[in-house]
Amino acid sequence: MVAGALLWVAVSAHAAQTLDVLHWWTSISERQAANSLATALAGEQITWRDAAIPGGAGVGAFKVLKSRVLSGHAPDVAQLIGPTIGDWAQLGLLLELDDVATDEDWQTAFFPTVWKLSRFQRHVVAVPVGIHRINNLYYRPEVFAEFGLLPPRNWAEFERVAAHLQRAGITPLAQSSEPWQVATLFETLLLAEAGPAFYRQLLRQRDPNDWLDVRVRRALERLRSLKRWMPQPLAQRSWDEMARGFARGDAAMWVMGDWARGELNSFGLEVDRHFGCAAVPGTAGMHLYSVDTFAMLSDDYGKQRQQEAFARLAASVPVQLTYNRIKGSVPVRRDIDPAQLDPCSRQSWQTFGRGEAVQAPSIVHRMATDEGMKDAIIAQVHRYFSEDQIPATEVQRRLAAISKALK
């Protein structure tokens, strides 16, 4: 009986030292980044039990998370981002991390936008781990050098570069037909046309009439016009497959968030040597962002110590530098040494640091609006991109009507 009791205590203690972590990082670089967090956690004698759910932009992971919570098997830690954090906090499902935030002075250390994203009703309910810049144009330096080309700063320059490349038999622009990837390209074009202020107004004020603005129409029309520079027919390929294709030289340019840089690095490619990184034309000095965050699911508070240890570690300077170097994102902290970042990361970190005036929250990557509006935008943009007979004005009217209905 005594031996059995001791065994039960040992097993219980071991279980208490495990954190079940649900996320959607499944590519090579994402797995490596997750492993860096798991390694840091292991230093605290806490085991990261992985629950990785495949699916771009976290679509599958969010469905699994809801299912697990409803069935009474919630993970200890879950990747949550943007306004969805507040939705879960409002239900009383998230552990408040106020003590950790106070002890570590997160309010001073974090960028103001990141600090705001981590809180709900004056309580800290999430730990941010990295800032992604989405308005990136990747290009192949050796191809540009061969033809004496420079990375395009505006769309007139882009058209000239693309035409030159196409005449030389090179596909100018990589693109997948996967809906979220098409919509990711669109939101960079919307930022280029609208600028950060109108972009934020469009998503935050939710005035349906804003969707009828000429800047939205121009962004839609440019999205369709870019198809002539893409491979035909377009295939529905995952973003990490697109990264492998770009690394092989399938296209000379590619618009994608900087998780792509992490993936290219995982192939042994280096910034400014094997690939270049610039802002999408028309968005220099702007930052279309997504912030990766983790929230702790609270039940009986049996894992609170381990959850707080995870939060403390994930936001620390050493872990921030290691993790973000692998992931392709940049630290959420203002007190790191930018000299430790590669040129592309340094530009992203410094641009984001200029404040809200240059920042635009991603639609596709859950920073700008609720799930209903996000899904509607992705669906309407993808349909417009796929069916050439649909006029841009019709998409605008539909989005205005949906915005009015969901407001």
URBEL-V471740 format. One line per field, one symbol per residue. phi: phi as a letter, one per 20 degrees, with the letter a starting at -180 (. if undefined). psi: psi as a letter, one per 40 degrees, with the letter a starting at -180 (. if undefined). Layout:
phi: ???
psi: ???
//
This chain:
phi: .fffffffffffffffeddeddbcecfgfffffffffffffffeldeeefcedfpfmmgfffffggffffencfffccfccmgfgfffffemedfedgffffgelfgffefgffgffedblmdecbdedadeededdebegffffgdmddgfecfffffffffffffendffcfadeggffffffgfffffffemfffgfggeeflfgfffeffffffffffgfffgfdefcffdedfffffffffffnfbecbdaffffffffffenedfmdebdccfggncgmdcedcdfcdddfdcdmfdgfffffgffffefggfgfffffffnecgeeedeeffedfgffffffffgffofgdecffffdmedbffffgfffgfffffffedfeffgfffgfffffffffef
psi: dddddddddddddddeehhhhhafheidddddddddddddddeefhhhhhghhihieeddddddddddddeefiidhihiiaddddddddefeihhfddddddefddddiiddddddeihfeiheihidihhhdghhiihddddddefiihhdidddddddddddddeehhdhiiiehddddddddddddddddiddddddddddfhdddeeiddddddddddddedeeiihihigiidddddddddefdidihhiieddddddddeeiiheddiihiihheeheihhihhhiiihhhceeeedddddddddddeidddddddddddeaiieieeiheeeiiddddddddddeeaddeihhhddffddiiddddddddddddddddheehidddddddddddddde.
//
